[in-house]
Amino acid sequence: MNSAMDEKNGEDLKKSTLTLRYGMNPTEEPEDLDEEAVRNGLLSIGELAKFARITRTALIHYDNMGLVSPVERGDNNYRYYSPHQVTVTNLISTLQQLEVPLKDITGLINHRTPEKMISIFSEQSAHIVRQIEKLLSAQKLLLTLKGVIEGGLSVEEEKIEVGWNEEESILIGPQIDYSDGTSIEEALLNFYKHCHAMDEDLDLNYPVWAIYSEERVKRGDWVGPDKFYFKMPGAPDRKPAGMYVTGCTRGYYGQSDALYKKLMAYMEENGLEICGPTYETYPLNEISISNPYNYLMRISISVKVP
């Protein structure tokens, strides 16, 4: 008797499923309906995984959590899903990619309302905007560093050149006062602190280089810079366009005395006059060189050409 009742209940459930899923009248169900016909229009777990761009394992996990359960299981216990489940499965996957915890997604899906969905979509859209801003900022930094390294690799290291330099966007730090015994390392640290205090969201990973005043270079005083600066696209300050005498050398930070003397001698021989700041840069440094005594230093002195 129990067996007969179970069979009748099973047939009733099958008819109800057909009515809800396909709009069929149970009386229209063909007498020879088999398992393949019942599954007509359903997706296998592999197909749903493909359409939702996730793994079969993830779908099984969703099923175990009650998030996305198959509408039917075959005689072989395979999972079968409705095409209507593609959308919600994609949504769950998208929210997971946005790092929304799965337990939060489960609560949202199991108790969803239009208001809750509007709220989560607004919240995550704002999150995406913030992530895009971070990614664009990272891209700007990486492209800047890439350009700096490429520029360092393209120089003829033993050659002194006189040429036009285009204007550059830079962020200049405060004037450095060494009279109280401040070291160059302390001055650099103060530069970072100054920039961070000015803007806590400022990316401090851009190349940090040095500026020497015209007066100090003329008198041969190039031990410590007057100011530090970031080479930073979109920064408010400028390295002015103009003619510069440029030379390069290898060595650690500050090992510049020989190159400065070489540049000064070159300018004297060619009748060139200093007419502005000097910029000391390190296109190949700890970012791309492991040996600190093999860094590439580049000195550009603003000059007036006769």
C-alpha positions in Angstrom: 0.0 0.0 0.0 2.8 2.4 0.9 4.5 1.6 -2.4 1.3 2.4 -4.3 0.9 5.7 -2.5 4.6 6.7 -3.2 4.1 5.9 -6.9 0.9 8.1 -7.0 2.7 10.9 -5.1 5.6 10.7 -7.5 3.3 11.0 -10.5 1.5 14.0 -9.0 4.8 15.7 -8.4 5.9 15.1 -12.0 2.6 16.5 -13.3 2.9 19.6 -11.1 6.5 20.1 -12.3 5.4 20.0 -15.9 2.6 22.4 -15.3 4.8 25.0 -13.5 7.8 24.6 -15.8 6.2 24.3 -19.2 2.6 25.5 -18.8 1.3 22.0 -19.7 -1.9 20.6 -18.5 -1.3 17.3 -16.7 -4.0 15.7 -18.8 -1.9 16.5 -21.9 1.1 14.5 -20.6 1.8 11.7 -23.1 1.4 8.2 -21.8 4.9 7.2 -23.0 6.7 10.2 -21.3 10.2 9.0 -20.4 13.1 10.5 -18.5 14.6 12.2 -21.6 11.3 14.0 -22.4 11.0 15.2 -18.8 14.5 16.7 -19.1 13.6 18.5 -22.4 14.7 22.1 -22.1 16.9 21.5 -19.0 20.6 22.1 -18.6 23.2 19.6 -17.4 25.5 20.8 -14.6 28.3 21.1 -17.2 26.2 23.4 -19.4 25.1 25.6 -16.5 28.7 25.8 -15.4 29.8 26.9 -18.9 27.0 29.5 -19.2 27.7 30.9 -15.7 31.5 30.8 -16.2 32.1 28.8 -13.0 33.1 25.3 -12.2 31.0 22.2 -11.7 32.4 22.0 -8.2 31.2 25.5 -7.4 27.7 24.5 -8.6 27.7 21.5 -6.3 28.8 23.8 -3.5 25.9 26.2 -4.3 23.5 23.2 -4.2 24.8 22.1 -0.8 24.3 25.6 0.5 20.8 25.8 -0.9 21.7 28.7 -3.3 21.1 27.1 -6.7 19.6 23.6 -6.5 18.8 21.4 -9.6 15.1 21.4 -10.5 15.5 17.7 -11.2 17.8 14.7 -10.9 18.0 12.0 -13.5 17.9 8.2 -12.9 21.7 8.4 -12.8 21.4 11.1 -10.0 22.8 13.7 -12.4 21.7 17.3 -11.7 19.5 19.2 -14.2 18.7 22.9 -14.1 16.2 25.3 -15.6 17.5 27.9 -18.1 16.0 30.5 -15.8 18.7 29.6 -13.2 21.4 30.9 -15.5 20.7 34.5 -14.5 20.8 34.0 -10.7 23.8 31.7 -11.0 25.7 34.4 -12.9 24.7 37.0 -10.3 26.0 34.8 -7.5 29.3 34.3 -9.4 29.6 38.0 -10.0 29.0 38.9 -6.4 31.7 36.4 -5.4 34.1 38.0 -7.8 33.4 41.2 -6.1 34.5 39.5 -2.8 31.0 39.4 -1.3 31.1 36.6 1.3 29.2 33.5 0.2 27.2 33.4 3.4 26.0 37.0 2.8 25.0 36.1 -0.8 23.1 33.1 0.6 21.2 35.3 3.0 20.5 37.8 0.2 19.3 35.2 -2.3 17.2 33.2 0.2 15.4 36.4 1.4 15.6 38.6 -1.7 13.3 41.6 -2.2 13.5 44.3 -4.9 14.6 46.8 -2.2 17.4 44.5 -1.0 18.6 43.9 -4.6 18.6 47.6 -5.3 20.7 48.2 -2.2 23.3 45.5 -3.0 23.6 46.6 -6.6 24.1 50.2 -5.6 26.7 49.2 -3.0 28.6 47.0 -5.4 28.5 49.5 -8.2 30.2 52.0 -6.0 32.7 49.4 -5.0 33.4 48.7 -8.7 34.0 52.4 -9.3 36.6 52.5 -6.4 38.3 49.4 -7.8 38.5 50.9 -11.3 40.1 54.0 -9.8 42.7 51.8 -8.0 43.4 49.9 -11.1 43.8 53.0 -13.3 46.1 54.4 -10.6 48.2 51.2 -10.6 48.3 51.3 -14.4 49.5 54.9 -14.4 52.3 54.0 -11.9 53.4 50.9 -13.9 53.5 52.7 -17.2 55.5 55.5 -15.6 58.1 53.1 -14.2 58.1 51.2 -17.5 58.9 54.5 -19.4 61.6 55.4 -16.9 63.4 52.1 -17.3 63.1 52.1 -21.1 64.6 55.6 -21.1 67.5 54.4 -18.9 68.2 51.5 -21.3 68.3 53.8 -24.3 71.0 56.2 -23.1 74.6 56.2 -24.3 76.2 56.2 -20.8 79.5 57.8 -21.7 78.1 60.5 -23.9 77.3 64.1 -22.9 74.4 65.6 -24.8 72.9 69.0 -25.2 69.3 69.0 -26.3 65.7 70.1 -25.8 63.7 68.5 -22.9 60.0 68.6 -22.9 58.0 69.8 -19.9 57.3 67.1 -17.2 54.7 66.9 -14.5 56.3 66.6 -11.1 55.5 67.0 -7.4 58.1 69.1 -5.6 58.7 68.8 -1.9 59.8 71.5 0.5 63.1 73.2 0.6 65.6 71.1 2.6 67.5 72.8 5.5 70.7 71.0 6.4 71.9 73.6 8.9 70.4 71.6 11.8 72.4 68.5 11.0 69.6 66.8 8.9 71.0 64.0 6.9 70.0 63.2 3.3 68.2 60.1 4.5 66.3 62.2 7.1 65.5 64.7 4.4 64.1 62.0 2.1 62.0 60.6 5.0 60.7 64.1 5.7 59.7 64.4 2.0 57.6 61.2 2.2 56.0 62.5 5.4 55.3 65.9 3.9 53.6 64.3 0.8 51.6 61.9 2.9 50.4 64.7 5.2 49.4 66.7 2.2 47.3 63.8 0.7 46.9 60.5 2.6 45.8 58.8 -0.6 48.8 59.9 -2.6 50.7 57.1 -4.3 54.2 57.2 -2.8 55.6 54.6 -5.2 56.6 57.0 -8.0 60.3 57.7 -8.7 61.8 60.1 -6.2 64.5 62.3 -7.7 66.4 65.4 -6.7 66.7 69.1 -7.6 69.7 71.3 -7.2 69.6 75.1 -7.4 71.5 77.0 -10.0 73.6 78.8 -7.4 74.7 75.5 -5.7 75.7 73.8 -8.9 77.7 76.9 -9.9 79.7 76.8 -6.7 80.2 73.1 -6.9 78.0 72.2 -3.9 76.1 69.1 -4.9 76.4 66.9 -1.9 72.7 67.0 -0.9 69.7 68.2 -3.0 67.8 71.3 -2.3 64.5 69.5 -2.9 63.2 66.1 -3.6 60.4 65.5 -6.2 58.2 62.8 -7.6 58.1 62.1 -11.3 54.3 61.8 -11.4 51.9 62.3 -14.3 49.2 64.9 -13.5 51.1 66.4 -10.6 50.7 70.2 -10.1 54.4 71.2 -10.5 56.5 71.3 -13.6 60.0 70.6 -14.7 60.3 73.3 -17.3 60.9 72.6 -21.0 64.2 73.9 -22.2 67.8 73.1 -23.2 69.7 70.8 -20.9 73.2 69.4 -20.8 72.9 65.7 -19.8 75.2 63.0 -18.8 75.1 59.6 -17.1 77.1 57.5 -14.7 76.8 54.3 -12.7 76.9 54.1 -9.0 75.0 54.4 -5.7 72.9 57.4 -4.7 75.0 60.5 -4.2 78.1 59.2 -6.0 77.8 62.0 -8.5 80.9 64.2 -7.9 82.9 63.0 -11.0 79.9 63.3 -13.3 79.2 66.9 -12.1 82.8 67.9 -12.7 82.7 66.3 -16.2 79.5 68.2 -17.1 80.9 71.5 -15.7 84.1 71.1 -17.8 82.0 70.3 -20.9 79.9 73.5 -20.4 83.0 75.6 -20.0 84.6 74.2 -23.1 81.5 74.8 -25.2 80.5 78.2 -23.8 77.3 77.0 -22.1 75.8 78.9 -19.1 73.7 77.5 -16.4 70.3 79.2 -16.4 68.1 77.1 -14.0 67.8 74.1 -11.8 69.6 70.8 -12.2 67.7 67.6 -12.1 69.3 64.4 -10.8 67.5 61.2 -11.7 68.0 57.5 -11.3 66.2 55.7 -14.2 67.7 52.4 -13.3 67.7 51.9 -9.5 66.4 49.4 -7.0 63.2 48.9 -9.0 65.2 47.2 -11.8 68.8 46.7 -10.6 69.8 44.3 -7.8 73.4 45.7 -7.4 73.1 49.1 -5.7 76.5 50.2 -6.9 75.3 49.7 -10.5 72.4 52.1 -10.5 72.2 54.5 -13.5 72.3 58.2 -12.6 71.3 60.9 -15.0 72.1 64.6 -14.4 70.4 67.3 -16.5 71.6 70.8 -16.1 69.5 73.7 -17.4 71.6 75.8 -19.8 71.5 78.8 -22.1 72.9 78.0 -25.5 74.9 80.9 -27.1 
